[in-house]
Amino acid sequence: MSEFLQTYLFILTSAFLLLGGALILQVYNAYHRTKQKFLLLLSFGFFTLVIGGALPVLAFAMALSELMYLLGIILQICGISAIYYSTVRG
């Protein structure tokens, strides 16, 4: 992989993680204000979704194991499931 592509992958993944972290913090702060349990589960869902989304990109950029791709997809599924459960049961 070219160094140019690898640099952009790291920059874009960092931006993705920062924006995802900001969203997670907003939802978590809303939980602290309202004490509604579904917001805690919602922030956990966003956390796993963001980490699961960044993991395959980092594994590709750093030429890590294919197992990281699988782990990233599993984390994304868990995150979407938690988000869905928190909105349906909230």
Legacy VTK file of the C-alpha trace (Angstrom):
# vtk DataFile Version 3.0
C-alpha trace
ASCII
DATASET POLYDATA
POINTS 90 float
0.000 0.000 0.000
1.288 3.436 -0.805
2.373 5.736 1.979
0.002 8.381 0.627
-3.035 6.116 1.039
-1.910 4.939 4.452
-1.534 8.530 5.668
-5.021 9.453 4.497
-6.494 6.341 6.080
-4.990 7.300 9.432
-6.199 10.904 9.124
-9.731 9.914 8.138
-9.924 7.193 10.775
-8.778 9.669 13.421
-11.468 12.119 12.335
-14.043 9.299 12.420
-13.000 8.331 15.949
-13.074 11.950 17.166
-16.529 12.616 15.739
-17.818 9.311 17.066
-16.333 10.091 20.472
-18.039 13.480 20.506
-21.387 11.846 19.726
-20.869 9.263 22.465
-20.030 11.986 24.984
-23.167 13.948 24.061
-25.382 10.922 24.577
-23.617 10.058 27.837
-24.023 13.634 29.114
-27.716 13.412 28.291
-27.845 10.257 30.400
-26.265 12.099 33.339
-28.823 14.892 33.071
-31.905 12.694 32.704
-30.846 9.342 34.264
-32.760 7.489 31.547
-31.247 4.008 31.245
-31.790 3.696 27.498
-29.318 6.532 26.905
-26.591 4.557 28.645
-27.254 1.584 26.374
-27.422 3.921 23.389
-23.985 5.368 24.186
-22.591 1.832 24.526
-24.082 0.958 21.142
-22.494 3.984 19.505
-19.168 3.156 21.174
-19.075 -0.380 19.797
-20.254 0.836 16.402
-17.509 3.462 16.176
-14.742 1.136 17.373
-16.023 -1.651 15.127
-16.076 0.728 12.180
-12.516 1.889 12.706
-10.999 -1.524 13.398
-11.091 -2.932 9.826
-9.619 0.265 8.394
-6.762 0.237 10.880
-6.196 -3.473 10.287
-5.996 -2.833 6.543
-3.680 0.161 6.904
-1.337 -1.620 9.277
-1.545 -4.971 7.425
-2.804 -6.831 10.469
-4.632 -10.130 10.618
-7.909 -10.789 8.836
-9.297 -11.629 12.256
-9.468 -7.873 12.918
-11.927 -7.511 10.036
-14.149 -10.154 11.579
-13.892 -8.566 15.019
-14.784 -5.169 13.546
-17.907 -6.533 11.888
-18.943 -8.344 15.079
-18.530 -5.105 17.054
-20.610 -3.238 14.490
-23.386 -5.822 14.760
-23.289 -5.567 18.566
-23.407 -1.772 18.364
-26.363 -1.689 16.003
-28.137 -4.290 18.154
-27.599 -2.194 21.305
-28.811 0.951 19.552
-31.881 -0.866 18.246
-32.646 -2.405 21.650
-32.244 0.927 23.451
-34.648 2.696 21.088
-37.254 -0.072 21.046
-37.187 -0.803 24.788
-36.398 2.780 25.898
LINES 1 91
90 0 1 2 3 4 5 6 7 8 9 10 11 12 13 14 15 16 17 18 19 20 21 22 23 24 25 26 27 28 29 30 31 32 33 34 35 36 37 38 39 40 41 42 43 44 45 46 47 48 49 50 51 52 53 54 55 56 57 58 59 60 61 62 63 64 65 66 67 68 69 70 71 72 73 74 75 76 77 78 79 80 81 82 83 84 85 86 87 88 89
